[in-house]
Amino acid sequence: MCHQSSDPRGSHSRTRILRGLRQVRPDRLTVPRRRSRASLLFRTARRVDDLEALASRNPMRIERRVKNKVVGQVLGRGGFWLWLWK
C-alpha cells in the first residue's frame, strides 16, 4: 500500500533556500533579493581580488585564494557564519 502525504502538493512543497534568493517555494514565483550598494561593492572587491590572484601567476597565492574560498563556502553552508554573528 502506498503512503500518500496529506499535503496535496506532495513532498516537493518543502521550503528551499537558494543562494542569493529569498526562501523559495516551488509553487510560487521568486524574486531575487535586491542587493545594497555596500553589498555590491564588497562583492566586486572580492571578484577583483580573485582576478588579481590569477593575474599574479603565483601558484602559491592562487592556491591559497582557492582554499580560502572553499573553506568559507563550506563554513557558510554549514551555518557557521550565521551562528557566529548571532
C-alpha positions as CSV (number, residue, x, y, z in Angstrom):
1,M,0.0,0.0,0.0
2,C,1.4,3.4,-1.0
3,H,1.5,6.1,1.7
4,Q,0.1,9.4,0.5
5,S,1.0,12.6,2.1
6,S,-1.8,14.8,3.5
7,D,-0.2,17.7,1.6
8,P,-1.9,17.8,-1.9
9,R,1.3,19.3,-3.3
10,G,3.4,16.4,-2.4
11,S,6.9,16.3,-1.0
12,H,8.2,18.9,-3.3
13,S,6.4,21.7,-1.5
14,R,9.1,21.9,1.3
15,T,10.7,25.3,1.6
16,R,14.1,25.5,-0.1
17,I,16.8,28.2,0.2
18,L,18.7,29.1,-2.9
19,R,21.9,31.1,-2.9
20,G,21.2,34.8,-3.5
21,L,17.4,34.4,-3.3
22,R,14.8,34.5,-0.6
23,Q,13.2,31.4,0.7
24,V,11.6,29.8,-2.2
25,R,8.6,27.5,-2.6
26,P,8.3,25.7,-5.9
27,D,4.6,26.7,-6.2
28,R,5.3,30.4,-6.0
29,L,7.2,32.9,-8.2
30,T,10.6,34.0,-6.8
31,V,12.0,37.5,-6.9
32,P,15.7,37.9,-6.5
33,R,16.8,39.9,-3.4
34,R,17.9,43.4,-4.1
35,R,21.5,44.0,-3.0
36,S,22.5,47.1,-1.2
37,R,25.3,49.3,-2.7
38,A,27.7,48.2,0.1
39,S,26.9,44.6,-0.7
40,L,27.6,45.2,-4.4
41,L,30.9,47.0,-3.6
42,F,32.1,44.2,-1.3
43,R,31.2,41.6,-3.9
44,T,33.0,43.5,-6.6
45,A,36.1,43.8,-4.4
46,R,36.1,40.0,-3.8
47,R,35.9,39.4,-7.6
48,V,38.8,41.9,-8.1
49,D,40.9,40.0,-5.5
50,D,40.2,36.8,-7.4
51,L,41.3,38.3,-10.6
52,E,44.4,39.8,-9.0
53,A,45.4,36.5,-7.6
54,L,45.1,34.8,-11.0
55,A,46.9,37.7,-12.8
56,S,49.8,37.4,-10.4
57,R,50.6,33.9,-11.8
58,N,51.9,33.0,-8.4
59,P,50.7,29.4,-7.8
60,M,51.0,29.7,-4.0
61,R,48.8,32.8,-4.0
62,I,46.2,31.2,-6.3
63,E,46.2,28.0,-4.2
64,R,45.7,30.0,-1.0
65,R,42.9,32.0,-2.6
66,V,41.0,28.9,-3.8
67,K,41.5,27.2,-0.5
68,N,40.1,30.2,1.5
69,K,37.1,30.4,-0.8
70,V,36.3,26.7,-0.5
71,V,36.7,26.8,3.3
72,G,34.5,29.9,3.5
73,Q,31.8,28.3,1.4
74,V,31.8,25.1,3.4
75,L,31.5,27.0,6.7
76,G,28.7,29.1,5.2
77,R,26.7,26.1,4.1
78,G,27.2,24.5,7.5
79,G,25.7,27.6,9.1
80,F,28.9,28.7,10.9
81,W,28.7,32.4,9.8
82,L,25.1,32.7,10.9
83,W,26.0,31.2,14.2
84,L,29.0,33.4,14.6
85,W,27.1,36.6,14.1
86,K,24.0,35.8,16.3
